[in-house]
Amino acid sequence: MAVIGIARGAGAAVLRGDADPANAASQRVMERAGMRRVGESGGFVRFLVEFGR
């Protein structure tokens, strides 16, 4: 995901994302981009990636 590179380049410490629970393809994209699943809330599956400093 290009947005991860943009966030890292801009100095972000954390990037969060969400996916529809019924959209397995979107969830796989998040995981393959290096994001980890952190739970479900508000009707979405939540993902997170933390950048080392």
Backbone bond lengths (Angstrom), bond angles and torsions (degrees), N, CA, C in turn:
res aa  C-N    CA-C-N  psi(-1)  N-CA   C-N-CA  omega(-1)  CA-C   N-CA-C  phi
1 M - - - 1.448 - - 1.517 109.02 -
2 A 1.296 115.89 124.78 1.459 121.20 -179.56 1.517 112.06 -61.72
3 V 1.323 116.79 -31.48 1.465 119.96 -177.41 1.536 111.49 -62.30
4 I 1.332 117.91 -29.00 1.459 120.36 178.59 1.526 109.65 -66.72
5 G 1.313 117.19 -43.54 1.465 120.91 177.19 1.517 112.10 -63.61
6 I 1.314 116.79 -39.80 1.465 121.17 178.62 1.527 110.05 -64.24
7 A 1.331 116.68 -46.44 1.468 120.95 -179.36 1.527 110.58 -62.44
8 R 1.333 116.41 -44.54 1.468 120.50 179.46 1.524 110.25 -62.09
9 G 1.323 116.92 -45.20 1.459 121.66 -179.88 1.512 113.45 -64.49
10 A 1.322 115.97 -28.35 1.466 120.56 179.83 1.523 112.52 -84.75
11 G 1.347 116.54 -2.51 1.457 120.17 177.59 1.511 115.60 91.01
12 A 1.326 117.67 14.82 1.470 119.95 178.62 1.525 109.96 -64.97
13 A 1.310 116.32 145.66 1.468 121.90 176.77 1.525 110.67 -92.67
14 V 1.337 116.41 -29.90 1.462 122.14 -175.38 1.524 108.67 -143.09
15 L 1.321 115.66 144.75 1.459 121.35 173.20 1.516 107.60 -129.41
16 R 1.322 115.94 128.17 1.462 121.25 179.76 1.519 108.99 -113.44
17 G 1.330 115.31 148.97 1.450 120.36 176.99 1.515 109.89 -147.79
18 D 1.315 116.20 165.65 1.450 119.45 177.82 1.520 110.13 -140.88
19 A 1.319 114.64 158.63 1.454 121.63 -179.71 1.525 109.36 -141.84
20 D 1.297 114.70 151.54 1.461 121.04 175.18 1.532 108.34 -66.99
21 P 1.333 118.78 132.74 1.456 120.59 -179.39 1.530 113.69 -59.29
22 A 1.318 117.81 -25.26 1.460 121.84 -179.41 1.530 112.45 -84.46
23 N 1.331 117.23 -7.62 1.461 121.49 -176.16 1.526 110.13 -103.92
24 A 1.320 115.66 82.55 1.465 121.34 -178.01 1.526 111.57 -62.68
25 A 1.324 117.99 -34.81 1.467 120.91 -179.96 1.527 110.72 -62.33
26 S 1.310 117.77 -43.13 1.462 121.52 178.46 1.529 110.84 -63.15
27 Q 1.311 116.29 -39.71 1.463 120.46 178.40 1.527 110.95 -64.30
28 R 1.318 116.89 -40.03 1.471 120.58 178.34 1.526 110.99 -64.85
29 V 1.329 117.06 -38.72 1.468 120.75 177.79 1.519 110.01 -60.85
30 M 1.316 117.01 -44.49 1.473 121.13 179.23 1.527 110.13 -60.21
31 E 1.321 116.58 -46.92 1.464 120.80 -178.13 1.526 111.16 -66.34
32 R 1.307 118.21 -41.62 1.470 121.18 179.79 1.522 111.99 -68.30
33 A 1.318 116.33 -23.53 1.471 120.45 177.33 1.525 111.46 -81.02
34 G 1.331 116.43 -2.35 1.458 119.87 177.84 1.514 114.96 99.68
35 M 1.317 116.61 5.85 1.457 119.76 179.02 1.528 108.79 -86.59
36 R 1.315 115.91 145.66 1.471 119.40 178.70 1.524 109.31 -107.93
37 R 1.308 114.22 144.85 1.466 121.06 178.32 1.524 108.49 -72.91
38 V 1.327 116.70 128.03 1.464 120.30 -178.03 1.526 112.95 -115.45
39 G 1.328 117.51 -0.28 1.465 119.40 176.63 1.506 112.29 141.43
40 E 1.314 114.13 -170.24 1.457 121.80 178.40 1.517 109.05 -131.40
41 S 1.325 115.27 138.25 1.468 120.01 174.62 1.523 108.65 -162.27
42 G 1.295 115.34 151.97 1.455 120.75 177.58 1.515 113.99 58.94
43 G 1.321 117.35 25.20 1.449 120.79 179.21 1.524 114.11 82.78
44 F 1.320 117.56 11.45 1.461 121.90 -179.92 1.522 111.19 -127.68
45 V 1.319 115.55 155.40 1.457 122.24 170.61 1.523 105.63 -91.21
46 R 1.331 117.38 126.64 1.465 122.26 -175.01 1.528 111.41 -99.64
47 F 1.347 115.26 139.20 1.459 122.32 -179.96 1.521 109.53 -127.47
48 L 1.338 115.24 157.74 1.469 120.58 -176.34 1.522 109.48 -150.14
49 V 1.316 115.73 142.95 1.468 121.58 168.50 1.526 106.65 -133.95
50 E 1.317 115.99 134.55 1.468 121.68 178.52 1.518 107.55 -112.34
51 F 1.316 116.32 134.45 1.448 121.63 -179.36 1.520 109.33 -97.61
52 G 1.314 116.87 132.74 1.461 121.28 177.05 1.520 110.60 -71.72
53 R 1.276 115.87 149.92 1.467 120.79 179.98 1.491 110.79 -107.15
